[in-house]
Amino acid sequence: MAAGPGQSPPTRDLPADDLPPEPPPPGGALPTWVAAALTFLSSGAVLVLEIVGLRLIAPYVGVTVQTSTAVIGFALAAIALGAWIGGVTADRTDPRRLLAPLLVAGGALIIAVLPLVRFTGAVLSGADAGGVLLLAAVAVVVPAALLSAVPPMVVKLQLASLHETGAVVGRLSGIGTLGGIAATFATGFVLVAILPSSVILVATGAVTVATGLAVALLLRRGAGARPVPTGLLVLAVVGGGLAAVAPTPCAEETAYHCARVVADPVRESGRVLMLDTLRHSYVDLADPTYLEFQYVRAIAAVTGAVFPSGEPVSALHIGGGGLTLPRYLAEVRPGTESLVVEVDPGVVAMDREQLGLDTSAQLRVRVADGRVGLAEEPAGTRDLVVGDAFGGLSVPWQLTTREALELIDRALADDGVYAVNLIDHPPLDFVRAELATMREVFDHVLLLARAPVLAGQDGGNLVAVASQRPLPAEEIAAALAEFDLAWQVADEDDLDRFVGDAPVLTDDFAPVDQLINPYG
C-alpha cells in the first residue's frame, strides 16, 4: 500500500544479510592479537588476585570454608559488577579513552592490596565473620572490578558489524576464560611453590601496569585517546613502597603458612614455632623432655599412664609442627619408632634448619596430607596415634570424620591408643561432635580438659583419648597431676551428658568450620 500524504513509507523486516553494518568505533578496532592479549591478561590477573588473596588473608583469619567462600564470593561479585559497568560505559564512551587507565589502575591496586590487607589484618585478626568478610573485600573487590571492565570494552572495540557479534563475543569470552584457567593452574601449581605471595601480587600488578602503559602508547594517536593519569602511576609506586614496609607475620612463607621461629626470652634454649599468628610448637633445643604447652603435657601424661614406663612404642603422628612430642618420646622411651606425617614441607625445612631436627630410622618425617598418610598406613602396627594437625584458626575437616577415625583404628594394634589435640570455644559444638564421632568408632573414649572448659564456660585446647580397650582414667588423672596440670578427666558417664545429641561427622557431612565458628 502506498503511503498517504504526510505519512512515512511502511517498514518491513529485513533479512539479517540485508542489515546495514554498524559504523566502526572511533579510531577503529584493536589489532586482533592486542584484543586477545588484553582480554587474556585482565581475566588472568583477576584469578591470580583471587587465589593469592586467600593466602594473603589466611594468616589473620585462617583457612576455613568461610574464608574461601568470602574470597570467591567477593571475586565473583567484582567480576559481575566490573563486566556490567564496563559494558554500559563502553556504549556511552569511546573505550579507547579508558582501556589504559583501567589497566594501570587495576595493576596499581593489586600492588596496593598487599599493604592494605596487612595493615587491616593486624587489627582484625581472628575468625569472626566481620573480620573475614572485610578482609576478603579489601583483598579482591576494587582491583577485580576494574580489571573485569576491560573485556567488555575490548569487545565493543572489535564489533564492527552485527554480522559477527556472536563470533567476536564468543572468541573473546573464550580467550578470557582461558586466561583465568591459565592463571589458576600457574598460580596454584607453580607460583605459590616458588614465590612468596607478596612477590606474586607485586609482579602481577607491575605486569598489568606495564601493559596499560603499552596500550596508552599504542592508542596515543587514536581518536579520543587520553594519557594515563599521573596519579595512577604514583599509586603503583606508593603501593609497592608500602608493601615493603607493611607489617607481616611471615619470616618465611611456606606452602600453607606464614612461619617464623622466635627465641624464648626467658629460656635461653627455648624456641617457639609461629604458624600464621599463633604459637604452634615449643621446642627446647637443649632438653627434649621439656614440654611448655599444656596439651602436649597432657598427651605425654596419657602415654605415661597407658604404656609401661620407659618401654619403646610404635607411634604415628598426624601433624608435625615442631615435632615436640616425637622428640620427647625418643628421649624418655629409647627405641621408640615415630613416623610424623606433616603436610607442609616448609615447616619441615624450618624444623631441620632452625629447630635442630635430626631424622633417623627411629624418627621419620613424611610430607603428605594426614588423611593420605592414614590411608597408606599398614594395619595393626601402631601402639599410639597422635593427632595434632588442628590449628586455632582452621581445622582440617577430613581428619575429623568417622571414615578418618576408622583409618586410625585400622592403623592401631588391638590395644593401641589414639590421643588427639582438639581446639574449640563455647558452646564447644565441634568438640561434642568429634567426641560423638569417636564413640561411634572406639569402645572407650575419655576427654581431658580444664574444669571451666568441661563446664562449657571456656575454650582452648582439649585432649581426647580413644581405644578399643578400657582406658585407665584414674592413672591418667594421676599422671596429669605429675605433669603439673590442673586438668580433669571426663569418663564415659560424664561424656554422655557432655556430648548430648551432637551429630556424628562423616565425609558426607562435616561442617567443622561452622561448628567452631557459628556465624549464623
VOLO-866551 format. One line per 5 residues: number of its first residue (from 1); their letters; for each residue x, y negated, z negated of C-alpha. Coordinates in Angstrom, 3 decimals, decimal comma, always signed. Layout:
NUM	A	X:Y:Z ~ ...;
This chain:
1	MAAGP	+0,000:+0,000:+0,000 ~ +1,296:-3,381:+0,930 ~ +1,885:-5,909:-1,802 ~ -0,617:-8,725:-2,055 ~ +0,243:-12,392:-2,194;
6	GQSPP	+2,294:-13,227:-5,304 ~ +2,804:-9,535:-6,085 ~ +6,083:-7,675:-6,286 ~ +6,508:-4,743:-3,959 ~ +5,736:-1,414:-5,607;
11	TRDLP	+8,630:+0,501:-7,116 ~ +9,426:+4,151:-6,671 ~ +11,771:+6,546:-8,410 ~ +14,958:+7,038:-6,504 ~ +16,744:+10,373:-6,355;
16	ADDLP	+19,820:+10,496:-8,538 ~ +22,060:+10,390:-5,463 ~ +20,470:+7,075:-4,462 ~ +21,123:+5,295:-7,799 ~ +23,339:+2,264:-7,346;
21	PEPPP	+26,720:+2,596:-9,045 ~ +27,301:+0,701:-12,295 ~ +29,758:-2,103:-11,991 ~ +33,115:-1,068:-13,447 ~ +34,168:-2,617:-16,775;
26	PGGAL	+36,109:-5,868:-16,515 ~ +39,709:-5,050:-15,758 ~ +38,893:-1,537:-14,585 ~ +39,260:+1,846:-16,200 ~ +42,343:+3,014:-18,045;
31	PTWVA	+44,680:+5,421:-16,298 ~ +43,301:+8,909:-16,900 ~ +46,318:+10,061:-18,887 ~ +46,184:+6,980:-21,112 ~ +42,487:+7,537:-21,867;
36	AALTF	+43,202:+11,181:-22,706 ~ +46,176:+10,291:-24,900 ~ +44,290:+7,652:-26,894 ~ +41,354:+9,980:-27,494 ~ +43,651:+12,861:-28,475;
41	LSSGA	+45,753:+10,715:-30,819 ~ +42,939:+8,862:-32,588 ~ +40,982:+12,073:-33,211 ~ +44,088:+13,925:-34,366 ~ +45,118:+11,156:-36,748;
46	VLVLE	+41,733:+11,366:-38,496 ~ +42,204:+15,103:-39,110 ~ +45,745:+14,595:-40,398 ~ +44,357:+11,997:-42,801 ~ +41,616:+14,378:-43,948;
51	IVGLR	+43,979:+17,276:-44,695 ~ +46,711:+15,204:-46,311 ~ +44,135:+13,094:-48,142 ~ +43,032:+16,165:-50,066 ~ +46,616:+16,893:-51,078;
56	LIAPY	+47,083:+13,240:-51,972 ~ +44,221:+13,142:-54,491 ~ +44,739:+16,688:-55,848 ~ +47,362:+15,719:-58,472 ~ +44,819:+13,406:-60,077;
61	VGVTV	+41,505:+15,293:-59,770 ~ +42,507:+18,868:-58,970 ~ +41,706:+21,125:-56,034 ~ +38,115:+22,182:-56,515 ~ +35,059:+22,716:-54,365;
66	QTSTA	+34,016:+19,197:-55,305 ~ +37,253:+17,533:-54,217 ~ +37,265:+19,410:-50,905 ~ +33,596:+18,597:-50,393 ~ +34,133:+14,911:-51,165;
71	VIGFA	+37,055:+14,527:-48,760 ~ +35,360:+16,453:-45,940 ~ +32,045:+14,667:-46,512 ~ +33,562:+11,195:-46,503 ~ +35,652:+12,042:-43,434;
76	LAAIA	+32,559:+13,196:-41,537 ~ +30,665:+10,102:-42,659 ~ +33,526:+7,887:-41,484 ~ +33,682:+9,678:-38,120 ~ +29,937:+9,258:-37,618;
81	LGAWI	+29,984:+5,604:-38,680 ~ +33,010:+4,760:-36,557 ~ +31,655:+6,516:-33,459 ~ +28,264:+4,835:-33,804 ~ +29,585:+1,331:-34,375;
86	GGVTA	+32,313:+1,817:-31,768 ~ +29,746:+2,817:-29,159 ~ +27,432:-0,081:-29,924 ~ +30,316:-2,548:-29,897 ~ +31,620:-1,179:-26,595;
91	DRTDP	+28,272:-2,010:-24,972 ~ +28,452:-5,615:-26,175 ~ +32,151:-6,458:-25,872 ~ +34,876:-5,532:-23,449 ~ +36,596:-2,548:-25,167;
96	RRLLA	+39,935:-3,712:-23,766 ~ +39,903:-6,505:-26,324 ~ +39,539:-4,096:-29,260 ~ +41,460:-0,912:-28,485 ~ +44,895:-2,137:-29,537;
101	PLLVA	+43,701:-3,914:-32,729 ~ +41,704:-0,819:-33,759 ~ +44,697:+1,480:-33,340 ~ +47,060:-0,857:-35,172 ~ +44,558:-1,440:-37,988;
106	GGALI	+43,811:+2,261:-38,331 ~ +47,504:+3,159:-38,397 ~ +48,312:+0,397:-40,890 ~ +45,559:+1,569:-43,211 ~ +46,722:+5,197:-43,002;
111	IAVLP	+50,041:+3,945:-44,359 ~ +48,280:+1,812:-46,972 ~ +46,188:+4,783:-48,175 ~ +49,256:+6,244:-49,896 ~ +49,840:+3,414:-52,410;
116	LVRFT	+46,093:+2,804:-52,780 ~ +45,448:+6,390:-53,880 ~ +48,463:+6,481:-56,164 ~ +47,633:+3,241:-57,936 ~ +43,959:+4,216:-58,207;
121	GAVLS	+44,702:+7,820:-59,178 ~ +46,891:+6,716:-62,062 ~ +43,752:+5,135:-63,551 ~ +41,165:+7,759:-62,548 ~ +42,993:+10,981:-63,414;
126	GADAG	+40,525:+13,727:-64,348 ~ +37,907:+15,908:-62,690 ~ +34,814:+13,778:-63,380 ~ +32,525:+13,223:-60,404 ~ +33,008:+9,454:-60,237;
131	GVLLL	+36,768:+9,681:-60,001 ~ +36,618:+12,451:-57,410 ~ +34,236:+10,518:-55,172 ~ +36,075:+7,212:-55,487 ~ +39,499:+8,669:-54,762;
136	AAVAV	+38,145:+10,639:-51,806 ~ +36,555:+7,493:-50,397 ~ +39,764:+5,480:-50,866 ~ +41,758:+8,208:-49,126 ~ +39,811:+8,533:-45,885;
141	VVPAA	+36,848:+6,246:-45,194 ~ +38,168:+2,999:-43,723 ~ +41,044:+4,230:-41,535 ~ +38,999:+7,217:-40,327 ~ +36,091:+4,951:-39,363;
146	LLSAV	+38,344:+2,550:-37,455 ~ +40,073:+5,302:-35,506 ~ +36,768:+7,068:-34,796 ~ +35,608:+3,922:-32,982 ~ +38,348:+4,382:-30,385;
151	PPMVV	+36,952:+7,356:-28,375 ~ +33,559:+5,787:-27,521 ~ +35,347:+2,633:-26,370 ~ +37,632:+4,692:-24,147 ~ +34,580:+6,486:-22,751;
156	KLQLA	+32,953:+3,134:-21,943 ~ +36,020:+2,000:-20,018 ~ +36,118:+5,200:-17,968 ~ +32,435:+5,112:-16,942 ~ +32,499:+3,582:-13,503;
161	SLHET	+29,316:+5,333:-12,353 ~ +26,284:+7,085:-13,791 ~ +27,042:+9,928:-11,407 ~ +29,999:+11,025:-13,551 ~ +28,713:+10,257:-17,036;
166	GAVVG	+28,494:+13,883:-18,079 ~ +31,941:+14,730:-16,742 ~ +33,634:+11,734:-18,396 ~ +31,908:+12,112:-21,753 ~ +32,408:+15,872:-21,790;
171	RLSGI	+36,060:+15,677:-20,797 ~ +36,985:+13,031:-23,368 ~ +34,898:+14,684:-26,057 ~ +36,747:+17,937:-25,414 ~ +40,118:+16,166:-25,485;
176	GTLGG	+39,212:+14,518:-28,798 ~ +38,229:+17,883:-30,244 ~ +41,498:+19,403:-29,022 ~ +43,346:+16,551:-30,735 ~ +41,599:+17,356:-34,001;
181	IAATF	+42,330:+21,076:-33,632 ~ +45,991:+20,498:-32,823 ~ +46,379:+18,114:-35,771 ~ +44,642:+20,537:-38,124 ~ +46,849:+23,515:-37,280;
186	ATGFV	+50,050:+21,497:-37,009 ~ +49,451:+19,823:-40,373 ~ +48,209:+22,877:-42,259 ~ +50,694:+25,423:-40,915 ~ +53,791:+23,351:-40,203;
191	LVAIL	+53,953:+19,804:-41,519 ~ +52,930:+20,377:-45,151 ~ +55,502:+23,176:-45,357 ~ +58,421:+20,988:-44,302 ~ +57,480:+17,398:-45,159;
196	PSSVI	+56,074:+15,582:-48,196 ~ +52,550:+14,240:-47,828 ~ +53,892:+10,688:-48,065 ~ +56,147:+11,231:-45,047 ~ +53,315:+12,815:-43,041;
201	LVATG	+50,992:+9,882:-43,726 ~ +53,551:+7,161:-43,071 ~ +54,721:+8,869:-39,875 ~ +51,140:+9,326:-38,621 ~ +50,351:+5,710:-39,364;
206	AVTVA	+53,536:+4,497:-37,721 ~ +52,883:+6,513:-34,552 ~ +49,337:+5,145:-34,403 ~ +50,543:+1,557:-34,882 ~ +53,187:+2,016:-32,185;
211	TGLAV	+50,550:+3,412:-29,842 ~ +48,381:+0,364:-30,484 ~ +51,251:-1,946:-29,628 ~ +51,933:+0,014:-26,449 ~ +48,268:-0,308:-25,463;
216	ALLLR	+48,454:-4,046:-26,095 ~ +51,382:-4,285:-23,691 ~ +49,616:-2,126:-21,114 ~ +46,497:-4,294:-21,217 ~ +48,178:-7,674:-21,634;
221	RGAGA	+47,323:-8,725:-18,065 ~ +43,834:-7,277:-18,169 ~ +40,716:-9,371:-18,264 ~ +39,760:-10,243:-21,817 ~ +42,800:-8,607:-23,402;
226	RPVPT	+43,931:-10,096:-26,710 ~ +47,213:-9,828:-28,608 ~ +47,287:-7,734:-31,774 ~ +46,702:-9,958:-34,825 ~ +49,914:-10,521:-36,723;
231	GLLVL	+48,132:-9,769:-39,983 ~ +47,667:-6,136:-38,964 ~ +51,379:-5,716:-38,408 ~ +52,046:-7,333:-41,773 ~ +49,593:-4,865:-43,337;
236	AVVGG	+51,523:-1,929:-41,885 ~ +54,831:-3,261:-43,200 ~ +53,439:-4,125:-46,637 ~ +51,697:-0,739:-46,848 ~ +54,969:+1,019:-46,137;
241	GLAAV	+56,719:-1,066:-48,794 ~ +54,057:-0,339:-51,388 ~ +54,236:+3,363:-50,527 ~ +57,888:+3,307:-51,507 ~ +57,235:+1,797:-54,948;
246	APTPC	+53,809:+3,245:-55,835 ~ +53,783:+5,460:-58,951 ~ +53,855:+9,153:-58,140 ~ +53,563:+12,287:-60,277 ~ +55,920:+14,062:-57,868;
251	AEETA	+59,611:+14,599:-58,287 ~ +59,141:+17,375:-55,744 ~ +56,096:+18,132:-53,646 ~ +55,630:+21,869:-53,328 ~ +53,149:+23,695:-51,127;
256	YHCAR	+50,497:+23,386:-53,849 ~ +51,582:+20,837:-56,447 ~ +53,343:+17,666:-57,346 ~ +56,000:+19,107:-59,615 ~ +58,786:+17,927:-61,867;
261	VVADP	+60,821:+19,183:-64,808 ~ +61,022:+16,935:-67,859 ~ +63,511:+17,291:-70,704 ~ +62,105:+17,544:-74,228 ~ +63,407:+14,501:-76,142;
266	VRESG	+63,119:+16,411:-79,414 ~ +64,550:+19,809:-78,469 ~ +67,785:+19,498:-76,516 ~ +67,392:+22,758:-74,595 ~ +63,635:+22,367:-74,061;
271	RVLML	+62,205:+21,739:-70,607 ~ +58,620:+21,085:-69,540 ~ +57,399:+22,044:-66,075 ~ +54,834:+19,464:-64,990 ~ +52,451:+20,502:-62,216;
276	DTLRH	+50,431:+17,561:-60,967 ~ +49,721:+15,518:-64,103 ~ +49,646:+18,388:-66,632 ~ +52,194:+20,148:-68,854 ~ +52,093:+23,612:-67,323;
281	SYVDL	+55,006:+25,513:-68,891 ~ +57,609:+25,034:-71,603 ~ +60,964:+26,780:-71,322 ~ +63,784:+26,743:-73,852 ~ +66,930:+27,253:-71,807;
286	ADPTY	+68,863:+28,489:-74,848 ~ +66,189:+30,559:-76,600 ~ +63,658:+32,567:-74,531 ~ +61,850:+33,588:-77,725 ~ +60,820:+30,005:-78,435;
291	LEFQY	+57,165:+29,563:-77,446 ~ +55,886:+25,995:-77,533 ~ +52,357:+26,331:-76,173 ~ +49,760:+27,852:-78,439 ~ +48,080:+30,004:-75,820;
296	VRAIA	+51,452:+31,588:-74,917 ~ +51,990:+32,400:-78,589 ~ +48,504:+33,909:-78,692 ~ +49,295:+36,237:-75,767 ~ +52,623:+37,114:-77,397;
301	AVTGA	+50,718:+37,937:-80,589 ~ +48,467:+40,281:-78,618 ~ +51,446:+42,137:-77,174 ~ +52,926:+42,479:-80,654 ~ +49,701:+43,871:-82,049;
306	VFPSG	+48,772:+46,367:-79,327 ~ +52,204:+47,761:-78,340 ~ +54,821:+49,316:-80,629 ~ +57,387:+46,754:-81,732 ~ +60,471:+46,473:-79,561;
311	EPVSA	+59,409:+49,090:-77,022 ~ +59,520:+48,152:-73,323 ~ +56,337:+47,717:-71,326 ~ +55,446:+47,508:-67,651 ~ +53,867:+44,112:-67,104;
316	LHIGG	+52,218:+42,324:-64,189 ~ +51,932:+38,548:-64,488 ~ +49,377:+36,788:-62,273 ~ +50,689:+33,247:-62,123 ~ +54,252:+32,356:-62,970;
321	GGLTL	+54,775:+28,691:-63,769 ~ +57,984:+28,548:-65,787 ~ +57,905:+32,341:-66,459 ~ +57,959:+31,705:-70,198 ~ +56,242:+34,954:-71,207;
326	PRYLA	+58,196:+37,277:-68,858 ~ +61,432:+35,883:-70,317 ~ +60,088:+36,354:-73,826 ~ +59,151:+39,992:-73,185 ~ +62,547:+40,685:-71,633;
331	EVRPG	+64,192:+39,377:-74,807 ~ +62,034:+40,978:-77,507 ~ +61,341:+44,212:-75,586 ~ +64,579:+45,159:-73,806 ~ +63,946:+47,299:-70,767;
336	TESLV	+60,596:+45,692:-70,005 ~ +59,819:+45,575:-66,304 ~ +57,871:+42,484:-65,253 ~ +56,560:+41,562:-61,821 ~ +55,443:+37,945:-61,508;
341	VEVDP	+53,068:+37,027:-58,679 ~ +53,316:+33,274:-58,072 ~ +51,562:+31,581:-55,157 ~ +53,837:+28,531:-54,951 ~ +57,337:+29,105:-53,542;
346	GVVAM	+58,315:+25,579:-54,541 ~ +57,652:+26,345:-58,198 ~ +59,785:+29,493:-57,971 ~ +62,601:+27,437:-56,443 ~ +62,383:+24,940:-59,327;
351	DREQL	+62,451:+27,838:-61,809 ~ +65,713:+29,022:-60,288 ~ +67,333:+25,624:-59,845 ~ +66,210:+23,739:-62,949 ~ +64,867:+26,267:-65,447;
356	GLDTS	+67,637:+28,861:-65,353 ~ +65,601:+31,736:-63,905 ~ +67,654:+34,829:-63,087 ~ +65,691:+37,610:-61,426 ~ +66,677:+41,256:-61,604;
361	AQLRV	+65,240:+44,741:-61,265 ~ +63,560:+44,163:-64,645 ~ +62,224:+40,687:-63,795 ~ +60,991:+40,317:-60,230 ~ +59,077:+37,475:-58,597;
366	RVADG	+56,808:+37,846:-55,597 ~ +55,436:+34,818:-53,771 ~ +51,791:+35,614:-52,989 ~ +48,248:+34,767:-53,974 ~ +47,300:+36,568:-57,167;
371	RVGLA	+44,344:+38,339:-55,581 ~ +46,542:+39,616:-52,747 ~ +49,114:+40,832:-55,260 ~ +46,449:+42,686:-57,227 ~ +45,111:+44,392:-54,117;
376	EEPAG	+48,571:+45,758:-53,324 ~ +49,437:+46,854:-56,865 ~ +49,749:+50,649:-57,381 ~ +47,027:+52,167:-59,529 ~ +47,511:+53,066:-63,186;
381	TRDLV	+51,074:+51,780:-63,581 ~ +50,832:+48,717:-65,834 ~ +50,708:+48,614:-69,619 ~ +49,966:+44,904:-69,541 ~ +48,470:+42,450:-67,067;
386	VGDAF	+48,731:+38,761:-67,972 ~ +46,548:+36,201:-66,225 ~ +47,958:+32,681:-66,298 ~ +47,018:+31,160:-62,952 ~ +44,400:+28,740:-64,269;
391	GGLSV	+45,113:+25,020:-64,472 ~ +43,469:+22,175:-66,296 ~ +42,049:+20,602:-63,140 ~ +41,445:+23,643:-60,961 ~ +40,770:+27,357:-61,286;
396	PWQLT	+41,373:+29,969:-58,557 ~ +37,869:+31,423:-58,483 ~ +38,976:+34,544:-56,611 ~ +40,710:+35,739:-59,803 ~ +37,604:+35,384:-61,970;
401	TREAL	+35,178:+37,789:-60,305 ~ +34,084:+41,322:-61,091 ~ +35,900:+42,554:-57,994 ~ +39,157:+40,910:-59,135 ~ +38,779:+42,392:-62,613;
406	ELIDR	+38,208:+45,823:-61,097 ~ +41,558:+45,456:-59,313 ~ +43,153:+44,550:-62,648 ~ +41,543:+47,584:-64,289 ~ +42,826:+49,770:-61,449;
411	ALADD	+46,375:+48,470:-61,949 ~ +46,310:+49,197:-65,684 ~ +47,122:+52,512:-67,293 ~ +44,280:+54,175:-69,203 ~ +45,318:+52,398:-72,418;
416	GVYAV	+46,528:+49,211:-70,697 ~ +45,555:+45,698:-71,795 ~ +44,572:+42,573:-69,870 ~ +45,267:+39,205:-71,547 ~ +44,222:+36,046:-69,755;
421	NLIDH	+44,561:+32,346:-70,449 ~ +41,267:+30,526:-69,847 ~ +40,617:+26,791:-69,856 ~ +37,231:+25,171:-70,365 ~ +35,437:+22,423:-72,236;
426	PPLDF	+31,964:+22,185:-73,821 ~ +29,498:+23,653:-73,078 ~ +32,049:+26,387:-72,157 ~ +29,879:+27,760:-69,370 ~ +32,840:+29,098:-67,423;
431	VRAEL	+34,330:+30,989:-70,366 ~ +30,944:+32,525:-71,184 ~ +30,507:+33,653:-67,588 ~ +34,036:+35,046:-67,414 ~ +33,510:+36,990:-70,631;
436	ATMRE	+30,234:+38,366:-69,293 ~ +32,125:+39,476:-66,188 ~ +34,931:+41,062:-68,192 ~ +32,392:+43,012:-70,264 ~ +30,949:+44,417:-67,038;
441	VFDHV	+34,322:+45,970:-66,204 ~ +36,017:+46,686:-69,541 ~ +34,613:+48,585:-72,505 ~ +36,284:+46,358:-75,085 ~ +36,733:+42,560:-74,961;
446	LLLAR	+37,940:+40,051:-77,568 ~ +38,185:+36,255:-77,461 ~ +40,902:+34,282:-79,268 ~ +40,493:+30,560:-79,883 ~ +40,403:+27,798:-82,446;
451	APVLA	+37,270:+27,681:-84,591 ~ +35,905:+24,420:-83,039 ~ +36,236:+25,985:-79,588 ~ +34,412:+29,156:-80,602 ~ +31,703:+26,941:-82,098;
456	GQDGG	+31,300:+25,153:-78,756 ~ +32,406:+21,820:-80,217 ~ +35,750:+21,510:-78,450 ~ +37,595:+22,780:-75,400 ~ +41,077:+23,669:-74,290;
461	NLVAV	+42,896:+26,961:-73,960 ~ +41,339:+30,268:-74,957 ~ +42,733:+33,775:-74,560 ~ +40,523:+36,720:-73,633 ~ +41,760:+40,271:-74,161;
466	ASQRP	+40,224:+43,310:-72,461 ~ +40,869:+47,027:-72,307 ~ +39,163:+50,361:-71,826 ~ +40,479:+51,396:-75,252 ~ +39,446:+49,895:-78,602;
471	LPAEE	+41,393:+46,761:-79,448 ~ +42,841:+46,182:-82,935 ~ +41,076:+42,944:-83,832 ~ +42,451:+42,777:-87,386 ~ +46,019:+43,420:-86,265;
476	IAAAL	+45,689:+40,738:-83,584 ~ +44,360:+38,259:-86,165 ~ +47,340:+39,023:-88,427 ~ +49,754:+38,586:-85,510 ~ +48,202:+35,206:-84,691;
481	AEFDL	+48,938:+34,079:-88,243 ~ +52,545:+35,277:-87,903 ~ +52,860:+33,011:-84,872 ~ +51,581:+30,101:-86,976 ~ +48,283:+29,905:-85,088;
486	AWQVA	+45,042:+28,915:-86,777 ~ +43,087:+30,863:-84,182 ~ +40,196:+33,201:-84,773 ~ +39,279:+36,496:-83,128 ~ +35,719:+36,871:-81,822;
491	DEDDL	+34,886:+40,574:-81,694 ~ +32,135:+42,483:-79,901 ~ +29,277:+41,277:-82,148 ~ +30,464:+37,652:-82,031 ~ +30,666:+37,819:-78,252;
496	DRFVG	+27,065:+38,976:-77,956 ~ +25,985:+35,646:-79,411 ~ +28,691:+33,599:-77,676 ~ +28,096:+34,941:-74,162 ~ +24,286:+34,928:-74,312;
501	DAPVL	+22,722:+35,134:-70,861 ~ +25,772:+33,866:-68,943 ~ +25,927:+35,124:-65,335 ~ +28,371:+37,713:-64,059 ~ +30,779:+36,262:-61,488;
506	TDDFA	+31,193:+38,119:-58,196 ~ +32,923:+37,482:-54,894 ~ +29,485:+36,562:-53,574 ~ +28,619:+34,233:-56,473 ~ +31,404:+32,466:-58,354;
511	PVDQL	+30,527:+28,775:-58,940 ~ +33,565:+28,361:-61,162 ~ +34,208:+24,691:-60,452 ~ +30,583:+23,820:-61,142 ~ +30,645:+25,758:-64,409;
516	INPYG	+33,738:+23,913:-65,608 ~ +32,627:+20,506:-64,310 ~ +28,817:+20,377:-64,487 ~ +28,262:+17,381:-62,192 ~ +24,559:+17,873:-61,683;
